[in-house]
């Protein structure tokens, strides 16, 4: 019985972590797009970051939230933006 309780607790943590990432993706993508809009659109770094943000948005739509957060954070790093 104790083993079942532990397994249920672990499952709940895993599911709640995914849900937390689901809400974080759009926030990070928006933050990156707003920062990029204030920069030179012809700059290679900005173009690369926008491509990453598009990738993150696609991953978010596929419910791959952990991957989307990772890619969005890479874009923010490329832009030199501190994560909020």
Secondary structure, DSSP 8 states (H G I E B T S, - for coil): -HHHHHHHHHHHHHHHHHHHHHHHHHHHHHHHHHHHHTS-TTSHHHHHHHHHHHHHHHHHHTT-HHHHHHHHHHHHHHHT----
